[in-house]
């Protein structure tokens, strides 16, 4: 399967999708490195998918207050 992230606003509107990754570990490593850039682009939260199956989310990109 291929692993991807959906990008969302805080209200849950989908604004895009990441590139595809060959493994869950690759996808999770990428979001860990890219979260600052994603926040700058106005993305508030993400969801992880394996193919069409949602694995988890929404996961906020904002630090806990």
C-alpha positions in Angstrom: 0.0 0.0 0.0 0.9 3.6 -0.2 0.9 6.0 2.8 -0.2 9.6 2.6 -1.3 12.5 4.8 -4.3 14.7 4.2 -3.9 18.3 5.1 -6.7 20.1 6.9 -7.8 23.3 8.5 -8.8 23.3 12.2 -12.4 23.0 11.1 -11.6 19.7 9.2 -11.7 21.1 5.6 -9.2 19.1 3.5 -6.8 21.4 1.7 -4.4 18.9 0.1 -2.6 15.6 0.3 1.1 14.8 0.7 3.3 12.9 -1.6 3.1 9.1 -1.2 5.4 7.1 1.0 6.3 3.4 0.9 6.0 2.8 4.6 4.3 4.2 7.7 7.7 5.0 9.2 8.7 7.1 6.2 5.4 9.0 6.3 5.6 9.6 10.1 9.3 10.7 9.8 8.4 13.1 7.0 5.5 14.8 8.9 7.8 15.1 11.9 10.3 17.0 9.8 7.8 19.1 7.7 5.3 20.1 10.4 6.7 23.7 10.7 6.5 24.3 7.0 3.0 22.8 7.0 1.9 25.2 9.8 3.4 28.2 7.8 1.2 27.0 4.8 -1.9 27.3 7.0 -2.3 23.6 7.6 -3.6 22.9 11.2 -4.0 19.2 11.3 -3.3 16.0 9.4 -4.7 12.5 9.0 -2.6 9.4 8.0 -4.0 7.0 5.4 -2.8 3.6 4.2 -4.3 3.6 0.7 -7.9 4.7 1.3 -8.1 3.5 4.9 -7.7 6.2 7.6 -5.1 5.0 10.2 -5.3 7.9 12.6 -6.2 11.6 12.9 -6.9 14.3 13.0 -3.5 15.1 14.6 -2.9 18.7 15.4 0.3 20.3 14.2 0.1 23.1 16.9 2.1 22.7 20.1 0.0 22.1 23.2 -0.9 25.4 24.9 
